Amino acid sequence: AKALGFVVVGVHEYFTSAKCPRVDCDAFLSSRYKRSRYCARCDIYLDRDQAGSESIAHITLAQIRDQARPPKYMPQAAHL
């Protein structure tokens, strides 16, 4: 990928499908059905893979732009 001019960024999947992927929301998602997640704050349903991939995209852009993972996706001491 690098040889073709693409930037490669490694992203840990921590909290990527557990938190709402909307930039202005840091709520935890609840499991309503096997593959879906629900954000009570935003009142939206998401496929768990969709939530995870959107979150990974936000993390990747932040790591490129700010050289840091967004605070809402940072590991918490209780989860280490």
C-alpha positions, 0 to 999 in steps of 0.5 A: 500500500505504501508503495502505491502512495497510500497512508497505512494507519494501525487502529486498535478496535477498542470501544469501536462498536461499543460507543456511538460513532457520531462525532458529537455523541459519546454514549455507549450503545446497547445491544437490541438484537444480535447484530444491531446496536442502539444509541438512546441519546441519538435514537438510532439503530446501527449494525454493529459492523457499521458502528465499528467501521465508522468509529475506526474511520473517525479514529484514523482521521484523528490519528492522521490529523492530531496524532492522537486517538479521540478521547471517547475511544481511549482505554479506561483504567477499569477496562485495561 
